Amino acid sequence: VGEGVADAGRGVIGAAASGGTLGADGSTAAGISNAFTYTLRNAAGNISAVLTALANKSLVKVMSSPSLMVLDNHTAAIQVGTQQPVNTGTTISGTSNITTTNIQYKDTGVMLGVTPSVSAGDLVTLDIDQIVTDLGADSSSAATSGYPTFLQRQINSKVAVRSGETLVLGGLIKDSASSGKAGVPLLSSIPVVGALFGRHRNTADRTELLVILTPRVLRSDEDARAISRELRDRMQGLLQGGAALPAPARP
């Protein structure tokens, strides 16, 4: 039931997907500052097309686009990423003075857990646990010391959406800033006139994590076969260099 996870500049998705119809679902994203939830009604194909177009322009990075099939009232989980080694300390043998480095591995990437509950009228209630973990900005220097930092963004929410409608969870915003100085060696360091031979550079980035979900209720063998065909076509498209986010078939 996962449609995708995207990292986008703030406002890009909202502006590009303004043609969809937004419907309040009465849900909340617990424990998230400035988070929002809204539903794109009958717009599953449109949002996929928007994400693909923006990804081609480097405005959006699609971090993961998993698909899960799960029974009603059961939990499905998927993880896409790598394990990063973390130095947790050293041990010195008392007799031979041999130093042993203790290493533990931390999961990074996208981890999605979802528990659906289907009600009358194909209304799907979703318990969502979404975690995205990346190496911190100073990972290059921390890697040499063995103590890297990690950036973790998490959504725990319970929402309700109709089968086939696309749900968007967002509001996890990351701000970063950097500054630097470049110029002609020696000349740029001369007092007063050195500014003529160098320049200061300040950059600021703001990215927002969006979680996009499209649940679909399968009530017959034909529905299951249709999903299987869609996944097979999707894999063939990836092998042939096709779009990373093809529009899902209508339920």
C-alpha positions, 0 to 999 in steps of 0.5 A: 500500500505504499505509494512512495516517500519523497524529499522535496523543497517546501511548497513544490509538491503543493504547488504542482499538485494543486489540481487535485481535490483535497479532502479533510480526513480528520486525522492527526500526525501524533508527536510531529511539529507542524505536520499536516495530513491531507487526501488527494481524491482520485488522484493516485495517477496524477501524484505519481506523474507529478513526482516523476516530473519533478524528480526528472528536474531534480526538484524531488528525490524519491527515496523509496517507492515500496508496495506491500500486500497485507491481510486486514488487521495485520501488520506489514513492514518493509525496510530499504536502506543500509546498515552503518557501522558505529564504534561503541568502544574498545576492549583491551585484553588484560593478558595480551594487551590486544585492543578490540574495537566494538562495532554495532550496526545501525539501520539507515534508510526508509522503514515503513510499518502499516496496519490496515483495517477495512470498514464498510464502504472500503474505508481503510484505517491505517496505523502508520509508523514511518522512519527515515534515517540518514547520516548526519551532515558531518558524516565525513569527519565523524566516519574517521572517528567512528562516531557518526551522527544520524538524522532521523525523521519519524511519523506515527499516525492513524488515518482513514482514507478510501480505497484508491485515494492517495494520502499525503503525510508531511511537515517534517522540514529540515533546514541546513545552512553552510558558509565558505570562503574562496579566493586567490591564495595569499592575495585574498588574505591581504587586509582591506584589499583582500576582498577584491580577490575572494568571495564569501558564499552562504547557502541555505537549503530547506527540504520537506519529507512527504510520505504518500500512501495509496491503499487499495482493497482487494476483494477478489482473485481478479483484484489480486491478479491485477495487482500482480500484473501491475507489479510485474509491469513495473519491474519490467519498466525499471529494467528497461529504464522506465519511469521510477513511479508509474501510475498505479492501476485503478482499483 
